[in-house]
Amino acid sequence: MMPRPSPSPATGRWPRAALWVLCAFTAFTLAGYASFGLHPQLLARWPNLAPIYGVAFRFFAVSHVLIAGAVLFLFLILHAGRRWVAAFAALYAISLSSELLGTSMGIPFGDYGYTELLGIKWFGLVPLVIPLSWFFMALPSYALALRALPAPEAAGRRVLLASLILASWDLALDPAMSYATKYWVWGEAGPYYGMPLLNLFGWYVTGLLLMGALAALRAESWIRPLPHRWLGGFYLANLALPLGMSAAAGLWGAVAATVGALGVAYAAARVLAARMPSARLVEVRA
């Protein structure tokens, strides 16, 4: 057997550098929100900054999604070639369909609508960047679940776990983006920072569809060799924005709920992994 070629230094160096750029942009965005977004009286002191911040408020939200997408695309191109493109197309289409149903019929998330802050919309309903954000968080969620449950017979449990990891993100995202700010608004106020609990159900169901699509496309064949530590860092870098916004706005219940949900996902991964036949076989051999 021919020896496997060692990866190019650029394969690791460029994704790491890009991830640091995303982290820096996130920190800069959080600093702007924590200062001017939460303390508009500062803008009154420097009135020339008010129109600049108004533009920046719209620019940074959309740009954060686009930068995160570009960072992930660079990583995937270097590590997986073009094998991820079919998964991207499938997940973009599924999440867009789910969002279109949600914004037009209230299914499966409840009654809500996007404001103009996230830019151009599909059919005047769903911003173009929203399905992109579903993809770039669904992929690391699936990768983390794959690392926890690598056995082929764990495919079904892997889908359930990955959907939970993805849904954990929304526990910070919705309070930050629809309560602390108004990137989208709910038609009927719910008990969780204005969000109806049906939204969590919709998130998990949509997550199941996305993870099921990855499983059906056998995406684990190209996800398994990826550096999962980088993907974990990418997940956290994107989680940091809504989590940091929630913390800055004093929404500590959202912070606790997000951390708690991720803790539940970690505990579930440990329990599910221990119950797999392959795990018990390793214990016997040991």
Secondary structure as the mmCIF struct_conf table of DSSP 4:
data_model
#
loop_
_struct_conf.conf_type_id
_struct_conf.id
_struct_conf.beg_label_comp_id
_struct_conf.beg_label_asym_id
_struct_conf.beg_label_seq_id
_struct_conf.end_label_comp_id
_struct_conf.end_label_asym_id
_struct_conf.end_label_seq_id
HELX_LH_PP_P HELX_LH_PP_P1 MET A 2 SER A 8
HELX_RH_AL_P HELX_RH_AL_P1 PRO A 9 GLY A 32
HELX_RH_PI_P HELX_RH_PI_P1 TYR A 33 GLY A 37
TURN_TY1_P TURN_TY1_P1 LEU A 38 LEU A 38
TURN_TY1_P TURN_TY1_P2 PRO A 40 PRO A 40
HELX_RH_AL_P HELX_RH_AL_P2 GLN A 41 ARG A 45
BEND BEND1 TRP A 46 TRP A 46
TURN_TY1_P TURN_TY1_P3 PRO A 47 ASN A 48
HELX_RH_AL_P HELX_RH_AL_P3 LEU A 49 ALA A 80
TURN_TY1_P TURN_TY1_P4 GLY A 81 TRP A 84
HELX_RH_AL_P HELX_RH_AL_P4 VAL A 85 MET A 105
TURN_TY1_P TURN_TY1_P5 ILE A 107 PHE A 109
BEND BEND2 ASP A 111 ASP A 111
STRN STRN1 TYR A 112 TYR A 114
HELX_RH_3T_P HELX_RH_3T_P1 GLU A 116 LEU A 118
STRN STRN2 LYS A 121 TRP A 122
TURN_TY1_P TURN_TY1_P6 PHE A 123 LEU A 125
STRN STRN3 VAL A 126 PRO A 127
TURN_TY1_P TURN_TY1_P7 LEU A 128 LEU A 128
HELX_RH_AL_P HELX_RH_AL_P5 VAL A 129 ALA A 148
BEND BEND3 LEU A 149 LEU A 149
BEND BEND4 ALA A 151 ALA A 151
HELX_RH_3T_P HELX_RH_3T_P2 PRO A 152 ALA A 154
HELX_RH_AL_P HELX_RH_AL_P6 ALA A 155 ASP A 174
HELX_RH_PI_P HELX_RH_PI_P2 PRO A 175 ALA A 180
BEND BEND5 THR A 181 THR A 181
BEND BEND6 TYR A 183 TYR A 183
STRN STRN4 TRP A 184 TRP A 186
BEND BEND7 GLY A 187 GLU A 188
STRN STRN5 GLY A 190 GLY A 190
TURN_TY1_P TURN_TY1_P8 PRO A 191 PRO A 191
STRN STRN6 TYR A 192 TYR A 192
TURN_TY1_P TURN_TY1_P9 TYR A 193 TYR A 193
STRN STRN7 GLY A 194 MET A 195
TURN_TY1_P TURN_TY1_P10 LEU A 197 LEU A 197
HELX_RH_AL_P HELX_RH_AL_P7 LEU A 198 ALA A 216
TURN_TY1_P TURN_TY1_P11 LEU A 217 ALA A 219
HELX_RH_AL_P HELX_RH_AL_P8 GLU A 220 ILE A 223
TURN_TY1_P TURN_TY1_P12 ARG A 224 PRO A 225
BEND BEND8 LEU A 226 LEU A 226
HELX_RH_AL_P HELX_RH_AL_P9 HIS A 228 ALA A 248
TURN_TY1_P TURN_TY1_P13 ALA A 249 GLY A 250
HELX_RH_AL_P HELX_RH_AL_P10 TRP A 252 ARG A 275
BEND BEND9 MET A 276 MET A 276
HELX_RH_AL_P HELX_RH_AL_P11 PRO A 277 ARG A 285
#
